[in-house]
Amino acid sequence: MNFTNSPYERMMKEIPPYKKSAPQKAPEGSPCAGCPYWQGITCVFCYRKHLKKQC
């Protein structure tokens, strides 16, 4: 059912396709290398473990 004669109405009803980006890995040599929780920044939990190792 269309409410207007606009050609864009059909396009606005469409569900956009979901595009999942490829997972990125932490740079080699960083404290987060190999961490499965890395999302582009160092998480606080892993950073605390890294600080405890240095002290």
C-alpha positions as CSV (number, residue, x, y, z in Angstrom):
1,M,0.0,0.0,0.0
2,N,1.4,3.3,-1.0
3,F,0.4,6.6,0.7
4,T,1.9,8.9,-2.0
5,N,2.8,8.8,-5.7
6,S,6.5,9.4,-4.8
7,P,8.9,7.0,-6.7
8,Y,11.0,7.0,-3.5
9,E,8.3,5.5,-1.3
10,R,9.0,1.9,-2.5
11,M,12.8,2.4,-1.9
12,M,12.1,3.7,1.6
13,K,10.2,0.5,2.4
14,E,13.0,-1.8,1.5
15,I,15.2,-3.4,4.2
16,P,18.8,-2.3,3.7
17,P,21.3,-5.2,3.1
18,Y,23.4,-6.0,6.1
19,K,27.1,-5.8,5.3
20,K,29.5,-7.2,7.9
21,S,33.0,-5.8,7.8
22,A,35.9,-8.1,8.0
23,P,37.4,-8.4,11.5
24,Q,40.6,-6.4,12.0
25,K,43.4,-7.7,14.1
26,A,45.6,-5.7,16.6
27,P,49.0,-4.6,15.3
28,E,51.8,-7.1,15.9
29,G,54.0,-6.1,18.8
30,S,51.2,-4.3,20.7
31,P,49.9,-5.6,24.0
32,C,46.6,-6.5,22.3
33,A,48.1,-8.7,19.6
34,G,46.2,-12.0,19.6
35,C,43.4,-10.6,21.8
36,P,40.0,-11.9,20.6
37,Y,38.2,-8.8,22.2
38,W,40.2,-6.2,20.3
39,Q,37.9,-3.7,18.6
40,G,40.3,-1.0,17.4
41,I,41.3,0.3,20.8
42,T,42.9,-1.2,23.9
43,C,40.3,-2.4,26.3
44,V,40.6,-1.5,30.0
45,F,40.6,-5.1,31.2
46,C,43.6,-6.2,29.0
47,Y,45.4,-3.0,29.7
48,R,45.3,-3.6,33.5
49,K,46.8,-7.0,33.0
50,H,49.5,-5.5,30.9
51,L,50.3,-2.9,33.5
52,K,50.5,-5.5,36.3
53,K,53.1,-7.5,34.3
54,Q,55.4,-4.4,34.0
55,C,55.3,-3.6,37.8
